[in-house]
């Protein structure tokens, strides 16, 4: 946390809050983008995985509690300046079911890392037609979609569903508690497949009513002011009653916004617990180019479209290795891995330890480590994790290159960019430069900018991003990785039937 600095602009401060997978973060910023102060609530064990394929969070005990704690921690450091706008982003898309009093009736079901609704994905795809779903919503149904998860609750927890009166994403749940408004932003709605019509930018009511059968939240763009802090929320958080609140959005899109990824051809690559990609696209280029391996969604700004992709594990895998070897400082593992040559001395890893989203969309995929030898060490395994993720990134960037234009700029963000080894390996494997922004706060900084735009303090085209260092690929390493890329691509189809059988054994043993 930084010491608070006085607001010399006289415009007041913008509060951005982001609810991440492993932590929540908040920032107070001036209208010129200067950060006054920030705070983080770490919570590495907040995601509950009670069964294989499940990923849940307590919306009140985690997300709302984090918001209250962050507000109580930051507001006294505002140096006498008023907070004049609030915006919240969060993991998503999620399914938070609440009763008439907005009390959650069950834990929130998380985004694509929760893979329970495979049967419902197949059912809805058959019901509406794969081509029709892709054409209307821009995205094939997968574990990322909210609709199949809603249907799963109806099928498996009918008593719970019977108590549900409204549903939310992580950010819209907090917005409801802050303002009393039942609103969802257009971007998040466009990931609630198959309920949203991308061309009409509205709910497609025949499919919405069929799948959700609950009142539909009002739609708004992420920077749009949708309400104000209520007296009850003010008492809990310390925010002044009447403070404007924007709609907010999914964290990855807020982070892309913070990093200045706003023009067609620009791609944000987010290094986090999972790896996520957001690419801005020309709407006219996507008219007839919906790729079922990518998610075509509404963007952050009105009239924009994005294509996105996500891997199910990335930083969580490096944490797994660290836990496995026990007691070794993370920095030491990185240092040891940096001494291992490219290719990890013949070790190749598929990073599908929690199933996989892009590019295989297989919730029963599992991790594979090929080529293990007695001479391999923990350093080899650690580097092989970085390289396995890098090969997955290479496959996804190749998808983003076509057919709707090429990747013109790659902006790397997230906690994994703080060191140099991981980003260097990714550039070496992909052969692409990466720009790492100077300001590394993340989605909460994008939220503050959205609040500044939504409250009219700055023009809509304002960009706070400042380019930092550039990661340039090594030609020598690239040659090694080019020789392994085809082997990596062959490893999944060669082992798929075996790991599916093993995944079935894991699930049958879950009780």
PEZIVEN-V362732 format. One record per residue. N is the residue number from 0. PSI is psi in degrees with one decimal (NA if undefined). Layout:
N|PSI  N|PSI
This chain:
0|141.9  1|157.2  2|142.3  3|141.7  4|144.2  5|149.0  6|108.1  7|-6.2  8|-21.6  9|1.3  10|-12.0  11|179.3  12|151.7  13|131.1  14|118.3  15|132.3  16|131.7  17|130.4  18|96.7  19|-176.7  20|-43.9  21|-4.6  22|165.5  23|144.8  24|151.9  25|152.2  26|142.8  27|125.1  28|154.7  29|169.8  30|-17.9  31|5.3  32|-3.6  33|129.1  34|126.4  35|-47.4  36|160.9  37|165.1  38|156.3  39|138.1  40|102.6  41|139.1  42|73.0  43|-17.7  44|24.1  45|-22.0  46|122.0  47|124.2  48|77.8  49|-27.8  50|158.6  51|129.9  52|-8.1  53|143.7  54|112.3  55|157.4  56|146.2  57|110.7  58|-38.4  59|-49.3  60|-19.8  61|-67.3  62|-52.5  63|-38.7  64|-38.2  65|-42.5  66|-46.6  67|-46.1  68|-43.6  69|-42.1  70|-45.6  71|-29.1  72|-37.9  73|-39.3  74|-37.7  75|-15.1  76|11.2  77|-0.7  78|37.7  79|-2.5  80|139.4  81|148.0  82|120.4  83|1.4  84|144.9  85|139.6  86|139.8  87|133.2  88|167.6  89|169.4  90|148.3  91|172.6  92|141.0  93|170.4  94|108.8  95|108.7  96|129.2  97|155.2  98|-169.5  99|-25.0  100|7.6  101|28.2  102|125.8  103|137.2  104|-7.5  105|166.1  106|154.5  107|137.6  108|124.0  109|179.4  110|-144.1  111|-16.1  112|-15.4  113|115.1  114|21.6  115|-26.9  116|39.1  117|-40.7  118|-37.5  119|-33.4  120|-47.0  121|-41.5  122|-47.5  123|-33.5  124|-42.2  125|-38.9  126|-45.7  127|-18.5  128|126.9  129|-43.1  130|-38.6  131|-40.3  132|-44.3  133|-40.8  134|-41.0  135|-45.4  136|-12.3  137|-2.5  138|134.6  139|147.7  140|132.9  141|-173.1  142|-14.1  143|-24.0  144|146.1  145|-35.8  146|-49.9  147|-31.3  148|-36.5  149|-42.5  150|-35.6  151|-43.4  152|-42.1  153|-39.8  154|-41.5  155|-19.8  156|60.7  157|-32.8  158|-38.0  159|-47.6  160|-35.6  161|-22.7  162|-9.3  163|135.5  164|-27.4  165|164.0  166|152.5  167|165.0  168|175.5  169|-47.9  170|-40.6  171|-26.1  172|-43.1  173|-40.9  174|-40.3  175|-43.5  176|-31.2  177|-38.0  178|-19.7  179|4.1  180|140.2  181|91.6  182|146.2  183|139.4  184|155.6  185|-40.3  186|-51.6  187|-41.0  188|-36.3  189|-9.5  190|1.9  191|48.7  192|144.0  193|39.6  194|-14.1  195|138.5  196|111.2  197|-39.2  198|-41.5  199|-15.5  200|54.1  201|166.2  202|140.3  203|97.6  204|-37.0  205|-43.3  206|-35.8  207|-50.6  208|-34.2  209|-43.7  210|-46.2  211|-41.6  212|31.3  213|158.8  214|139.2  215|133.5  216|147.5  217|143.4  218|142.2  219|158.4  220|151.2  221|-35.7  222|-3.0  223|130.6  224|121.2  225|-6.1  226|-167.9  227|156.7  228|127.5  229|162.8  230|-38.0  231|-46.1  232|-35.2  233|-41.1  234|-36.0  235|-40.1  236|-25.7  237|-5.0  238|142.0  239|135.3  240|140.1  241|-5.5  242|128.3  243|141.4  244|131.3  245|167.1  246|-35.9  247|-175.5  248|-168.8  249|143.3  250|-41.8  251|-36.4  252|-35.1  253|-36.6  254|-40.3  255|-40.6  256|-41.2  257|-29.2  258|2.7  259|19.8  260|92.0  261|-14.1  262|150.5  263|136.5  264|-14.6  265|138.9  266|132.4  267|130.3  268|111.3  269|115.4  270|104.2  271|-154.1  272|-35.7  273|164.1  274|133.2  275|147.4  276|133.8  277|119.9  278|126.9  279|135.8  280|155.1  281|123.1  282|-39.6  283|-27.6  284|-25.9  285|-0.5  286|-42.5  287|26.1  288|54.1  289|113.8  290|121.6  291|-12.7  292|-2.9  293|161.0  294|114.6  295|123.5  296|166.5  297|147.7  298|-169.1  299|-39.2  300|146.6  301|136.2  302|-1.4  303|155.3  304|150.9  305|157.4  306|140.9  307|161.0  308|158.7  309|141.6  310|147.8  311|-24.9  312|147.2  313|-86.6  314|-29.9  315|-26.9  316|-39.2  317|-35.1  318|-35.7  319|-44.8  320|-43.1  321|-41.5  322|-37.2  323|-41.5  324|-12.2  325|120.5  326|-1.6  327|123.5  328|141.5  329|-41.1  330|-33.0  331|-40.2  332|-42.8  333|-44.9  334|-42.0  335|-41.9  336|-30.2  337|-18.7  338|-9.0  339|136.2  340|156.9  341|136.5  342|-3.7  343|38.4  344|47.4  345|27.5  346|129.4  347|133.4  348|131.9  349|121.3  350|37.1  351|45.5  352|-14.9  353|43.1  354|-174.4  355|144.6  356|-110.5  357|137.9  358|2.0  359|-20.9  360|60.7  361|99.9  362|-16.7  363|4.4  364|151.8  365|164.5  366|144.5  367|131.2  368|113.2  369|138.1  370|11.8  371|136.8  372|156.5  373|-23.9  374|-7.8  375|141.8  376|178.9  377|-31.9  378|-39.4  379|-44.8  380|-42.1  381|-45.3  382|-37.2  383|-31.9  384|-51.0  385|-42.9  386|-39.5  387|-42.4  388|-40.4  389|-40.6  390|-37.4  391|-40.1  392|-41.6  393|-44.9  394|-41.4  395|-41.4  396|-33.6  397|-34.7  398|-41.2  399|-20.3  400|-24.9  401|155.0  402|-1.1  403|55.3  404|172.7  405|162.6  406|115.9  407|-26.8  408|132.8  409|118.2  410|121.5  411|130.4  412|170.6  413|169.4  414|-29.6  415|-10.0  416|-5.8  417|-34.5  418|175.3  419|-21.1  420|-49.1  421|-48.4  422|-35.0  423|-42.7  424|-42.3  425|-44.2  426|-39.3  427|-40.2  428|-40.2  429|-19.5  430|22.6  431|143.5  432|148.6  433|136.9  434|128.7  435|115.3  436|151.1  437|-40.7  438|117.5  439|26.5  440|-41.7  441|-147.7  442|-36.1  443|-31.5  444|-40.1  445|-37.4  446|-43.6  447|-39.6  448|-42.2  449|-39.9  450|-38.4  451|-40.6  452|-45.6  453|-33.6  454|0.6  455|11.3  456|-27.2  457|156.9  458|157.0  459|-26.3  460|1.5  461|135.0  462|120.7  463|-6.9  464|136.9  465|119.5  466|142.6  467|-125.2  468|159.9  469|132.3  470|118.9  471|133.8  472|147.7  473|126.6  474|-37.7  475|-45.1  476|-37.8  477|-38.1  478|-41.5  479|-46.6  480|-33.4  481|-34.8  482|-18.4  483|-13.3  484|-42.8  485|-35.3  486|-40.6  487|-46.4  488|-30.2  489|-17.6  490|-38.4  491|-54.2  492|-29.0  493|-26.3  494|-1.8  495|-49.9  496|-38.4  497|-48.5  498|-29.3  499|-42.0  500|-43.6  501|-37.6  502|-37.8  503|-39.6  504|-38.6  505|-43.5  506|-36.6  507|-25.2  508|0.4  509|-13.9  510|NA
